[in-house]
Amino acid sequence: MADVVLVPGAYHGAWCWRKVTPHLEAAGHRVHPLALTGLGERAADLGPVVDLSTHVDDVVAALHATGSDAVVLVAHSYGGAPAVGAADRCADRIAALVLLDALLPVDGCSFDDLRERATPGWAMDRSDPVAIPVPSSAVFGIPEADRAEVEALLTPHPAATLREPSVLTGAYDRIAVRHHHRALGYPAPYFDDSSTRAAAAGWVVAHHDLPHDMMWTHPDWTAAAILAAA
């Protein structure tokens, strides 16, 4: 039995894991879906001081709350930045690190830095300095029949989290099991760059014909990918 901490990506909350959680629990694991400050179930906490450090602290707190020294830490999309930041601080508590179409951060670089490096001239709506508006769920590969449901749950993303550079020592490289899964249904050169760097650093890297929000559209596959690392 393992403790599995699930970190959502931008605009998402703990709710995005609700189709995956039963599969993991049926396999005997304790599952801890996380809502990051200012997002999802914690959207009321959104504010200008919510930055990447805030989210790293959220994940660190969740790791400590399990009481385990063999956590399976799973992150989706933007969630890779705070998850790896937390893993770098708590490497001895983590048995496996699984990134699902997620950013592999770089010390001294922000999410914006890495996206600009991979896609020069990219643009995002920054008319609100505090929050980035929610895009259509279609960009995440959500089927039309589910879009109204999902779009009612998506929340604006704290803008400062994408501007603050990651602070990493490289301690997370000590984690024995590190998997990176790239979803080819989501065109994102910055995630391609993440998978390339992960492979070069000795991670197990795989590419799949899946949409970005595979935890919603393909929960069976997502659970199996997590269980393969547990």
C-alpha positions as CSV (number, residue, x, y, z in Angstrom):
1,M,0.0,0.0,0.0
2,A,1.3,3.4,-0.9
3,D,0.2,7.0,-0.4
4,V,-0.4,8.7,-3.7
5,V,-0.5,12.5,-3.8
6,L,-2.1,13.9,-7.0
7,V,-1.2,17.5,-8.0
8,P,-3.5,19.2,-10.6
9,G,-2.4,21.5,-13.3
10,A,-3.4,25.1,-14.2
11,Y,-7.1,26.0,-13.9
12,H,-7.8,22.5,-12.3
13,G,-8.6,21.4,-8.8
14,A,-8.7,18.1,-6.8
15,W,-11.9,17.4,-8.7
16,C,-10.0,16.5,-11.9
17,W,-8.7,13.2,-10.3
18,R,-12.1,11.9,-9.3
19,K,-12.4,9.3,-12.1
20,V,-8.8,8.0,-11.3
21,T,-9.1,7.9,-7.5
22,P,-11.4,4.8,-7.3
23,H,-9.0,2.8,-9.5
24,L,-6.1,3.6,-7.2
25,E,-8.1,2.9,-4.0
26,A,-9.3,-0.4,-5.5
27,A,-5.6,-1.3,-5.9
28,G,-5.2,-0.8,-2.1
29,H,-3.6,2.7,-2.1
30,R,-4.4,5.8,0.0
31,V,-5.1,8.6,-2.4
32,H,-4.7,12.3,-1.7
33,P,-6.0,14.6,-4.5
34,L,-4.7,18.1,-3.9
35,A,-6.2,21.5,-4.5
36,L,-3.6,24.1,-4.9
37,T,-4.1,27.6,-3.3
38,G,-6.3,29.8,-5.5
39,L,-7.5,26.9,-7.7
40,G,-10.4,24.6,-7.9
41,E,-11.9,23.9,-4.4
42,R,-9.6,26.7,-3.1
43,A,-10.5,29.3,-5.7
44,A,-11.5,31.7,-2.9
45,D,-7.9,32.0,-1.9
46,L,-6.8,33.5,-5.2
47,G,-4.8,36.7,-4.8
48,P,-1.7,38.5,-6.0
49,V,0.6,36.8,-3.4
50,V,-0.2,33.3,-4.7
51,D,2.9,32.3,-6.5
52,L,4.9,29.2,-7.3
53,S,6.4,29.1,-3.8
54,T,2.9,29.0,-2.4
55,H,2.1,26.0,-4.5
56,V,5.4,24.3,-3.6
57,D,4.5,24.8,0.1
58,D,1.1,23.2,-0.6
59,V,2.6,20.1,-2.0
60,V,5.2,19.9,0.7
61,A,2.4,20.1,3.3
62,A,0.5,17.3,1.6
63,L,3.6,15.1,1.5
64,H,4.2,15.6,5.3
65,A,0.5,15.1,6.0
66,T,0.6,11.5,4.6
67,G,3.1,10.5,7.3
68,S,4.8,8.3,4.8
69,D,8.4,8.2,3.5
70,A,7.4,6.3,0.3
71,V,4.9,8.6,-1.4
72,V,4.0,8.3,-5.1
73,L,3.9,11.9,-6.2
74,V,1.9,12.5,-9.4
75,A,1.6,15.8,-11.2
76,H,-0.3,17.0,-14.3
77,S,0.7,19.9,-16.6
78,Y,1.7,23.1,-14.7
79,G,1.6,20.9,-11.6
80,G,5.0,19.6,-12.5
81,A,6.6,22.9,-11.4
82,P,5.3,22.8,-7.8
83,A,5.5,19.0,-7.5
84,V,9.2,18.9,-8.6
85,G,9.9,21.9,-6.4
86,A,8.4,20.0,-3.4
87,A,10.2,16.7,-4.4
88,D,13.5,18.6,-4.4
89,R,12.8,19.6,-0.8
90,C,11.4,16.2,0.3
91,A,13.2,13.7,-1.9
92,D,13.6,11.2,1.0
93,R,9.8,11.0,1.4
94,I,9.1,10.1,-2.2
95,A,9.4,6.6,-3.8
96,A,8.2,7.6,-7.2
97,L,7.6,10.8,-9.2
98,V,5.2,10.7,-12.1
99,L,4.7,13.6,-14.5
100,L,1.6,13.4,-16.7
101,D,2.1,15.7,-19.7
102,A,3.7,18.0,-17.2
103,L,6.4,20.6,-17.0
104,L,9.8,19.5,-15.8
105,P,11.1,22.7,-14.3
106,V,14.6,24.2,-14.5
107,D,16.4,25.9,-11.6
108,G,16.3,29.7,-12.1
109,C,13.6,29.5,-14.8
110,S,9.9,30.3,-14.5
111,F,7.1,28.5,-16.4
112,D,6.9,31.6,-18.6
113,D,10.7,31.4,-19.3
114,L,10.5,27.8,-20.4
115,R,7.5,28.4,-22.6
116,E,9.1,31.4,-24.2
117,R,12.3,29.4,-24.8
118,A,10.3,26.6,-26.5
119,T,7.9,28.9,-28.3
120,P,9.4,32.3,-29.0
121,G,6.8,35.0,-29.2
122,W,4.0,33.1,-27.6
123,A,1.2,35.1,-26.0
124,M,-1.1,34.7,-23.1
125,D,-3.9,37.0,-21.9
126,R,-2.3,39.0,-19.1
127,S,-4.9,41.8,-19.0
128,D,-5.5,40.8,-15.4
129,P,-2.2,40.7,-13.4
130,V,-3.6,38.5,-10.8
131,A,-5.4,35.7,-12.7
132,I,-5.3,34.2,-16.1
133,P,-8.7,33.6,-17.6
134,V,-10.0,30.0,-18.1
135,P,-9.7,28.7,-21.7
136,S,-12.2,26.5,-23.4
137,S,-12.0,22.9,-22.1
138,A,-11.7,21.8,-25.7
139,V,-8.0,22.7,-25.7
140,F,-7.5,20.1,-23.0
141,G,-9.2,17.4,-25.2
142,I,-12.4,17.3,-23.2
143,P,-15.2,15.7,-25.3
144,E,-18.0,18.0,-26.3
145,A,-20.5,16.1,-24.1
146,D,-18.4,16.9,-21.0
147,R,-17.4,20.4,-21.7
148,A,-20.2,22.2,-19.8
149,E,-19.5,20.1,-16.7
150,V,-15.7,20.6,-16.8
151,E,-15.9,24.4,-17.6
152,A,-18.1,24.9,-14.6
153,L,-15.2,23.5,-12.5
154,L,-12.2,25.2,-14.1
155,T,-11.1,28.3,-12.3
156,P,-8.7,31.2,-13.3
157,H,-5.0,30.5,-12.7
158,P,-2.9,32.6,-10.3
159,A,-0.6,34.6,-12.7
160,A,2.3,35.0,-10.3
161,T,2.8,31.2,-10.3
162,L,4.0,31.4,-13.9
163,R,6.3,34.3,-13.4
164,E,8.3,33.1,-10.4
165,P,11.5,31.0,-11.1
166,S,11.9,27.5,-9.7
167,V,14.4,27.0,-7.0
168,L,16.0,23.5,-7.3
169,T,19.1,21.9,-6.0
170,G,18.8,18.7,-8.0
171,A,18.0,16.6,-4.9
172,Y,14.9,15.2,-6.6
173,D,17.3,13.2,-8.9
174,R,17.8,10.8,-6.0
175,I,14.2,9.6,-6.4
176,A,14.5,6.0,-7.6
177,V,11.5,6.0,-9.9
178,R,10.8,8.9,-12.2
179,H,8.4,8.6,-15.1
180,H,7.4,11.3,-17.7
181,H,4.4,10.7,-20.0
182,R,3.9,13.0,-22.9
183,A,0.4,13.3,-24.5
184,L,0.8,13.9,-28.2
185,G,-2.8,15.2,-28.6
186,Y,-1.8,18.4,-26.9
187,P,0.6,20.5,-29.0
188,A,3.0,22.1,-26.6
189,P,6.7,22.5,-27.4
190,Y,7.5,23.3,-23.8
191,F,6.2,19.9,-22.7
192,D,8.2,18.3,-25.6
193,D,11.2,20.1,-24.2
194,S,10.4,18.7,-20.7
195,S,10.2,15.1,-22.0
196,T,13.5,15.5,-23.9
197,R,15.3,16.8,-20.8
198,A,13.7,14.1,-18.7
199,A,15.0,11.4,-21.0
200,A,18.5,12.9,-20.9
201,A,18.4,12.9,-17.1
202,G,17.5,9.2,-17.0
203,W,13.8,9.3,-16.5
204,V,11.5,6.6,-18.1
205,V,9.9,8.6,-20.8
206,A,6.9,7.6,-23.0
207,H,4.8,9.3,-25.6
208,H,1.1,8.5,-26.0
209,D,-1.8,9.3,-28.4
210,L,-3.8,10.9,-25.7
211,P,-5.4,14.3,-25.0
212,H,-3.9,16.6,-22.3
213,D,-6.6,15.9,-19.7
214,M,-6.1,12.1,-19.8
215,M,-7.1,11.8,-16.1
216,W,-10.6,12.8,-17.2
217,T,-10.8,11.2,-20.6
218,H,-8.8,8.1,-20.0
219,P,-8.9,7.4,-16.2
220,D,-8.2,3.7,-16.6
221,W,-5.0,4.4,-18.6
222,T,-4.0,7.1,-16.1
223,A,-4.5,4.9,-13.1
224,A,-2.5,2.1,-14.8
225,A,0.4,4.6,-15.5
226,I,0.4,5.6,-11.9
227,L,0.2,2.0,-10.6
228,A,3.2,1.1,-12.8
229,A,5.3,3.4,-10.8
230,A,3.9,2.6,-7.3
